[in-house]
Amino acid sequence: MAEFTLDCLGEACPVPLMKTEKKIGELSIGDVLVVSIDHSCAMKNVPEWARKQGHNVEIEEVDDGEWEIVIEKTK
C-alpha cells in the first residue's frame, strides 16, 4: 500500500474531480490518495464520486476552507 498526494488548491470544478479520477485510475488496490482542495464544489463532488465508485473516503478540514480528502482505492 502506497500513499499519494494530489494538490488541487486553487483549482475550481471540475478540475479537481478530473485530476482525482485520472490519478485513482493509476493506483493499485489498497493505495491511498490524499487530495488537497479549497473549493466548496470539489468538496462535495470529489468524495461523492469516490464513494459511488466504492472507495473508502475520509474528509479532514486542515484549515479554514481547506480540506484533505483521503481516498482508499478498494477496487
C-alpha positions as CSV (number, residue, x, y, z in Angstrom):
1,M,0.0,0.0,0.0
2,A,1.4,3.4,-1.0
3,E,0.2,6.9,-0.3
4,F,0.0,9.6,-3.0
5,T,-0.9,13.2,-2.8
6,L,-2.8,15.4,-5.3
7,D,-2.6,19.2,-4.8
8,C,-5.8,20.8,-6.2
9,L,-5.5,24.0,-4.1
10,G,-6.8,27.0,-6.2
11,E,-8.5,24.7,-8.7
12,A,-12.2,25.1,-9.4
13,C,-14.7,22.5,-10.6
14,P,-14.5,20.3,-12.5
15,V,-10.6,20.2,-12.5
16,P,-10.1,18.6,-9.0
17,L,-12.6,15.8,-9.9
18,M,-11.0,15.2,-13.3
19,K,-7.5,15.0,-11.7
20,T,-8.7,12.7,-9.0
21,E,-10.4,10.3,-11.4
22,K,-7.2,10.2,-13.5
23,K,-4.9,9.6,-10.5
24,I,-7.2,6.9,-8.9
25,G,-7.1,5.0,-12.2
26,E,-3.3,4.8,-12.0
27,L,-3.2,3.4,-8.4
28,S,-3.3,-0.1,-7.2
29,I,-6.0,-1.5,-4.9
30,G,-5.2,-0.6,-1.3
31,D,-3.3,2.6,-2.3
32,V,-4.4,5.9,-0.7
33,L,-4.8,9.2,-2.4
34,V,-4.9,12.4,-0.4
35,V,-6.5,15.2,-2.4
36,S,-6.0,18.8,-1.1
37,I,-8.8,21.1,-2.1
38,D,-10.1,24.6,-1.2
39,H,-13.1,24.8,-3.4
40,S,-16.5,24.0,-1.9
41,C,-17.9,22.5,-5.1
42,A,-15.0,20.0,-5.2
43,M,-15.5,19.4,-1.5
44,K,-18.9,17.9,-2.5
45,N,-18.1,16.3,-5.9
46,V,-14.9,14.5,-5.2
47,P,-16.0,12.5,-2.1
48,E,-19.4,11.8,-3.7
49,W,-17.8,10.4,-6.9
50,A,-15.3,8.3,-4.9
51,R,-18.0,6.8,-2.7
52,K,-20.1,6.0,-5.8
53,Q,-17.0,4.1,-7.2
54,G,-17.0,2.1,-4.0
55,H,-13.8,3.6,-2.5
56,N,-13.4,4.4,1.2
57,V,-13.4,8.2,1.8
58,E,-12.5,10.4,4.8
59,I,-12.6,14.2,4.9
60,E,-10.5,16.3,7.2
61,E,-10.6,20.1,7.4
62,V,-7.0,21.1,7.7
63,D,-7.6,24.9,7.7
64,D,-10.5,27.3,7.3
65,G,-11.8,26.5,3.9
66,E,-9.2,23.9,3.1
67,W,-9.7,20.2,3.2
68,E,-7.9,16.9,2.6
69,I,-10.0,14.1,1.1
70,V,-8.4,10.7,1.8
71,I,-9.5,8.1,-0.7
72,E,-8.5,4.4,-0.3
73,K,-8.8,2.6,-3.6
74,T,-10.9,-0.6,-3.0
75,K,-11.4,-1.9,-6.5
